[in-house]
Amino acid sequence: MNDTQCTAWKKRILLFLTSQCITLFGSTLVQMALVWYATMQTSSGVWVAAFTVCSYLPQFLISFLGGVWADRYDRKKLILGADILIAAVTLLMVLAIPHISSEPALLVGLLLMSILRSLGAGIQTPAVNAVIPQLVPEDQLMRYNGINATMQSIVNFAAPAAAGVVFTISTLRTTLMIDIITAVIGTGLLSCLALPKQNTFAEKCSVLSDMKIGVKYTFSDRLIGKLLIIYGLFTFFCVPAGYLAGLFVRRVFGETYWYLTAVEVVGFAGMIAGGAMMSVWGGFKRRGKTLSFGLLAFGAFAIGMGLSKNFILYLSLMLFYGIALTIVQTAITTMLQEKTDTSMQGRVFGLFGTMYAGFLPIGMAIFGPLADFLPLQWIMIGSGIALIIMAGVVYFDRQLKEI
């Protein structure tokens, strides 16, 4: 590869990642705003769980179909179409809010908006994950997955701070408008990017047949199937210390948007550090060792957060929790990209998204209501112990020892 070719693919991947980070900023800000709004207005684990389930369950239902479409059709058009759908739904909600008079009706309307936005994300995410190995040489995948994780974490670092400021000085409608603006900018940048030609198979068989082929391919390959199951369980056990962090902080440390903002900002600062570390370090020589190390650290910090009674100590542990999270996600994503056939990338990452969007609402549906009956600290400690056990299983797994 000559210098011109090297520069060209680097420019393409950076433009692509930048466009996705811009739209991610708006989406993350809105997602946080909805959960925070439910937390502060209701202080109910059931309502917080309801918003999280509505944000991810539709994505679970459509992600695999989105992965099939990513293998059959133009991935750029799928990503653009999903972004436009999400922005349009958000705009409709902005226009509707002044005409909704009661709080319960507004909460229900926001839940419906979350469902439709989740459907768009389920179409978009498999296509995005399939585009990255399409743009990046295989020997650079771990590095650019680390760069991608860093960029996304920077966005996620900025989004809660922005949400905290917007909520303090303005309204929910203003927060939703930010998402619309970022969608316009992000789709505009992506429109300027020419992606390498992909092989599509729409003429060969039906969508249903493609789905069956994808499932058979994924779970006949023991390594790919195993990685997806590990990712699903990892997502499930992330819920208490990660996705219920706002509820934990409100109950243990006090009721303020700035505490919620601090937790999110510090967590994503850890993810920035983790992404930067992975882009430079690249993990252990053995991918399975990197994954088990991340799971072990993640579980240990979850236990520490559950035991913490001091807010500064809790924030410090959240920082390292974010680093461990990025290590696990980058290791699994890279292994899937390396081991999956190019023609199956969309379907495998469709199932990858399905595992995330399926196990997360299951975790919220279980742990959210459970947190109204048991101390959330106990639940966090229990999930941390489960993650440490998973780390041991991964470390001693013969197949994972070979990669």
Sequence and secondary structure as in RCSB ss.txt:
>XXXX:A:sequence
MNDTQCTAWKKRILLFLTSQCITLFGSTLVQMALVWYATMQTSSGVWVAAFTVCSYLPQFLISFLGGVWADRYDR
KKLILGADILIAAVTLLMVLAIPHISSEPALLVGLLLMSILRSLGAGIQTPAVNAVIPQLVPEDQLMRYNGINAT
MQSIVNFAAPAAAGVVFTISTLRTTLMIDIITAVIGTGLLSCLALPKQNTFAEKCSVLSDMKIGVKYTFSDRLIG
KLLIIYGLFTFFCVPAGYLAGLFVRRVFGETYWYLTAVEVVGFAGMIAGGAMMSVWGGFKRRGKTLSFGLLAFGA
FAIGMGLSKNFILYLSLMLFYGIALTIVQTAITTMLQEKTDTSMQGRVFGLFGTMYAGFLPIGMAIFGPLADFLP
LQWIMIGSGIALIIMAGVVYFDRQLKEI
>XXXX:A:secstr
  HHHHHHHHHHHHHHHHHHHHHHHHHHHHHHHHHHHHHHHH  HHHHHHHHHHHHHHHHHHHHHHHHHHHHS H
HHHHHHHHHHHHHHHHHHHHHGGG  SHHHHHHHHHHHHHHHHHHHHHHHHHHHHHHHHHS GGGHHHHHHHHHH
HHHHHHHHHHHHHHHHHHHS HHHHHHHHHHHHHHHHHHHHT         TTTS HHHHHHHHHHHHHHSHHHH
HHHHHHHHHHHHHIIIIITHHHHHHHHT S HHHHHHHHHHHHHHHHHHHHHHHHH   SSHHHHHHHHHHHHHH
HHHHHHH  SHHHHHHHHHHHHHHHHHHHHHHHHHHHHHS GGGHHHHHHHHHHHHHHHHHHHHHHHHHHTTTS 
HHHHHHHHHHHHHHHHHHHHH HHHHT 
